[in-house]
Amino acid sequence: MKLNPDVVRDLLPIYVAGEASAATRSLVEENLSIDPDLARLAELMAAAESTMVALALPEPPSSPGMPDERRELLALAETRRWLRARGWLMGLALASSLIPLMLTFESSGVHFPIFEAAPRLALTLLAFAVGLWIAFFLVGRRLRITGL
């Protein structure tokens, strides 16, 4: 059964991804055997799909033929990655902020042993902490702005 070429083009992403039912697959293959332009388009799409799989590159979320489930999985994976990075940034920022500020209570008063023993190290850790806190808040901002 010959279909409108636009309908076949709409079905090609599902066909190339291997997610089409048997009936849809046979219908698309029948139309591809009739129309050489559609057959070339299907070959190009299959080559692009295999290249993307070989390079382990996900399809961009805005790609028109991507199923909603795959788009959601990609968004979930990216959200997890950003949240994991944000967690690491927070842990490192807290550690590098608190280590220089450790203090001891003695009869003569409060002392900051790291500042007294190695002031450059303490200042370096605090500068590192400032950079980590900035990165932490930028990642949080990215998560809010992009809706991840």
Secondary structure, DSSP 4 states (H G I P E B T S, - for coil): -PPPHHHHHHHHHHHHHT-S-HHHHHHHHHHHHH-HHHHHHHHHHHHHHHHHHHHTPPPPTT-TT--HHHHHHHHHHHHHHHHHHHHHHHHHHHHHHHTTT--EEETTEEE-HHHHH-HHHHHHHHHHHHHHHHHHHHHHHHHHHHT-
